[in-house]
Amino acid sequence: MSKKSDHSHLHWHEIERSHEYDGRIFQLLKVTRCADDGRSSDFVLVESPDWVNVIAVVADEQQRSCFVLVRQYRHGSNSTSLEFPGGMVNRGEDPAVAAAREFSEESGYSAGGLRRIGTTNPNPAFMTNSVTTFLADRVEYHGRQELDADELVDVVLVPTEDIAAGRVPEFSGHAIMLAAYYWYTRATDTCATD
C-alpha cells in the first residue's frame, strides 16, 4: 500500500476529447488520457446534466409519516420504479430551483423550503454529473402535475417505516434512491455530524 499522503500519482491527464454521440439527455464522449508512468488510453464518459431529487414527508389519511414518492416506468430496467421526485438541472439553473420545479411538476406538491442534504456522483467510473438531494419542509398538496410529454407518473405515499425496514423492493432496487435515503438518514439523525 502506498504511503504517499497525496494521490497525484493516480491521476490521468487529458490529452484529447471528442463528442461521439448525442443522446438528448446525455452525451457520449471519448477522452484520451495518459498516466504519469507513460500509459495512455481512450475512455468513454457519459456527460449528463446534473440531477436533483426531493425528499418530502407528509401524513397520510391514517396520520402515518409517509414519503412522497413517484412511480414510473424506467426503460433501463424495463420495470417500474418507486422514487423520490426529481429530474435534471437545466443549464445555468440553480439546483435548488430545479428541485422545487421538479418536485412540484412530478408530485403535485410544493415545498415552502428546501435544504440541501447531500451531493454525490451517480457513478464516478464513467459519469461526469452529480445528483443533489434536498429535504423539503412546509409541504402542501396543490394537486397539479405538470409532466413532460414522455412522462407517465403516479404519486404514491409510502410509510417511512416501510422504507426504513427495507419492505419496498421497488424502491431499494434503485441505487440513486438508496443514496438519497442515506443523505436523509444523516440529515434527520440528531447524532450525525458533517
C-alpha positions as CSV (number, residue, x, y, z in Angstrom):
1,M,0.0,0.0,0.0
2,S,1.3,3.5,-0.9
3,K,2.5,5.7,1.9
4,K,2.1,8.8,-0.1
5,S,-0.3,11.3,1.5
6,D,-1.2,12.9,-1.8
7,H,-2.8,10.8,-4.5
8,S,-1.5,12.7,-7.6
9,H,0.3,9.5,-8.9
10,L,-3.2,8.1,-9.5
11,H,-4.4,10.9,-11.8
12,W,-4.7,10.6,-15.6
13,H,-4.2,13.7,-17.6
14,E,-6.5,14.6,-20.5
15,I,-4.9,14.8,-24.0
16,E,-7.9,14.9,-26.2
17,R,-11.7,14.9,-26.0
18,S,-14.4,14.3,-28.7
19,H,-18.1,14.1,-28.7
20,E,-19.2,10.7,-30.1
21,Y,-23.0,10.6,-29.6
22,D,-25.8,13.0,-28.7
23,G,-28.4,11.0,-26.7
24,R,-30.7,14.0,-25.9
25,I,-30.3,13.6,-22.1
26,F,-26.6,12.7,-22.2
27,Q,-23.6,13.0,-24.5
28,L,-21.1,10.2,-25.0
29,L,-17.5,11.4,-25.0
30,K,-14.3,9.7,-26.0
31,V,-11.4,11.0,-23.8
32,T,-7.8,10.2,-24.3
33,R,-5.8,10.4,-21.1
34,C,-2.3,9.5,-20.0
35,A,-0.8,8.5,-16.7
36,D,2.4,9.7,-15.2
37,D,4.1,6.4,-16.0
38,G,3.5,6.9,-19.7
39,R,0.5,4.8,-20.3
40,S,-2.3,6.3,-22.4
41,S,-5.8,5.0,-23.2
42,D,-9.2,6.0,-24.5
43,F,-12.1,6.2,-22.1
44,V,-15.8,6.6,-22.7
45,L,-17.6,9.1,-20.5
46,V,-21.3,9.9,-20.1
47,E,-21.7,13.7,-19.9
48,S,-25.2,14.5,-18.5
49,P,-26.8,17.4,-16.8
50,D,-26.7,17.3,-13.0
51,W,-29.8,15.8,-11.3
52,V,-31.8,16.6,-8.2
53,N,-34.3,14.8,-6.1
54,V,-36.5,15.9,-3.2
55,I,-37.4,14.0,-0.1
56,A,-40.7,15.1,1.5
57,V,-42.5,13.6,4.4
58,V,-46.3,14.1,4.8
59,A,-49.0,12.5,6.9
60,D,-51.4,10.1,5.1
61,E,-55.1,9.6,5.9
62,Q,-54.1,7.3,8.8
63,Q,-51.7,10.0,10.1
64,R,-48.6,7.9,9.3
65,S,-45.4,9.6,8.3
66,C,-45.0,8.9,4.6
67,F,-42.5,9.8,1.9
68,V,-44.0,11.4,-1.2
69,L,-42.8,9.1,-3.9
70,V,-43.4,8.7,-7.6
71,R,-43.8,5.5,-9.6
72,Q,-42.8,5.5,-13.2
73,Y,-41.5,3.1,-15.9
74,R,-37.8,3.0,-16.3
75,H,-36.5,1.9,-19.7
76,G,-33.1,0.8,-18.5
77,S,-34.5,-1.8,-16.0
78,N,-37.6,-2.5,-18.1
79,S,-39.7,-2.1,-15.0
80,T,-41.5,0.4,-12.8
81,S,-39.5,2.2,-10.1
82,L,-40.6,3.9,-6.9
83,E,-38.5,7.1,-6.5
84,F,-38.3,10.4,-4.8
85,P,-39.5,13.1,-7.2
86,G,-36.7,14.7,-9.2
87,G,-35.1,15.4,-12.5
88,M,-32.5,17.2,-14.5
89,V,-31.0,20.6,-13.7
90,N,-31.2,22.9,-16.7
91,R,-28.1,24.6,-18.0
92,G,-27.3,27.6,-15.7
93,E,-30.1,26.7,-13.3
94,D,-29.6,26.7,-9.5
95,P,-30.1,23.1,-8.3
96,A,-32.5,24.3,-5.6
97,V,-34.6,26.0,-8.2
98,A,-34.6,22.8,-10.3
99,A,-35.5,20.7,-7.2
100,A,-38.5,22.9,-6.4
101,R,-39.7,22.8,-10.0
102,E,-39.3,19.1,-10.5
103,F,-40.9,18.3,-7.1
104,S,-44.0,20.4,-8.0
105,E,-44.2,19.1,-11.6
106,E,-43.9,15.4,-10.8
107,S,-45.8,15.2,-7.4
108,G,-48.4,17.9,-7.3
109,Y,-46.9,19.1,-4.0
110,S,-45.0,22.2,-3.3
111,A,-42.3,22.9,-0.7
112,G,-42.2,26.0,1.4
113,G,-38.4,25.4,1.8
114,L,-35.7,23.1,0.6
115,R,-32.5,22.2,2.4
116,R,-29.6,20.6,0.5
117,I,-28.6,17.4,2.4
118,G,-26.1,15.7,0.1
119,T,-24.5,15.5,-3.3
120,T,-22.8,12.5,-4.9
121,N,-21.7,11.3,-8.3
122,P,-24.1,8.5,-9.7
123,N,-21.1,6.5,-11.0
124,P,-17.7,8.2,-11.0
125,A,-16.2,5.4,-13.2
126,F,-17.7,7.0,-16.3
127,M,-20.3,9.7,-15.5
128,T,-19.4,13.4,-15.2
129,N,-22.5,14.7,-13.4
130,S,-23.8,14.8,-9.8
131,V,-27.1,14.3,-8.1
132,T,-28.1,16.5,-5.2
133,T,-30.7,15.6,-2.6
134,F,-32.9,18.2,-1.0
135,L,-35.2,17.8,2.1
136,A,-38.5,19.6,1.8
137,D,-40.4,21.4,4.6
138,R,-43.8,23.0,4.8
139,V,-45.1,20.7,2.1
140,E,-48.5,21.3,0.7
141,Y,-50.5,19.5,-1.9
142,H,-51.7,21.6,-4.8
143,G,-52.8,18.6,-6.9
144,R,-51.5,19.6,-10.4
145,Q,-48.9,17.5,-12.0
146,E,-47.1,19.2,-15.0
147,L,-45.5,16.2,-16.7
148,D,-43.2,16.2,-19.8
149,A,-44.7,14.7,-22.9
150,D,-43.0,11.3,-22.4
151,E,-43.7,11.0,-18.6
152,L,-46.3,8.8,-17.0
153,V,-46.1,9.2,-13.3
154,D,-48.2,8.1,-10.3
155,V,-47.8,9.8,-6.9
156,V,-47.6,7.3,-4.0
157,L,-47.4,7.9,-0.3
158,V,-45.3,5.2,1.3
159,P,-44.8,5.0,5.1
160,T,-41.3,6.0,6.1
161,E,-41.1,2.9,8.3
162,D,-41.6,0.6,5.3
163,I,-38.6,2.2,3.5
164,A,-36.5,2.0,6.7
165,A,-37.3,-1.6,7.2
166,G,-36.5,-2.5,3.6
167,R,-40.0,-3.7,2.8
168,V,-40.3,-1.8,-0.5
169,P,-38.2,-3.7,-3.1
170,E,-39.4,-1.4,-5.9
171,F,-37.6,1.4,-4.1
172,S,-34.5,-0.4,-2.9
173,G,-33.6,-1.6,-6.4
174,H,-32.7,2.0,-7.4
175,A,-29.1,2.9,-6.3
176,I,-29.7,6.7,-6.6
177,M,-32.7,6.4,-4.3
178,L,-30.6,4.5,-1.8
179,A,-28.0,7.3,-1.9
180,A,-30.8,9.9,-1.3
181,Y,-32.1,7.9,1.6
182,Y,-28.6,7.7,3.1
183,W,-28.5,11.5,3.0
184,Y,-31.9,11.7,4.6
185,T,-30.9,9.4,7.4
186,R,-27.8,11.5,8.1
187,A,-29.8,14.8,8.0
188,T,-32.5,13.5,10.3
189,D,-30.2,11.8,12.8
190,T,-29.5,14.3,15.6
191,C,-26.3,12.4,16.4
192,A,-24.9,12.7,12.8
193,T,-22.1,15.1,12.2
194,D,-20.8,16.6,8.9
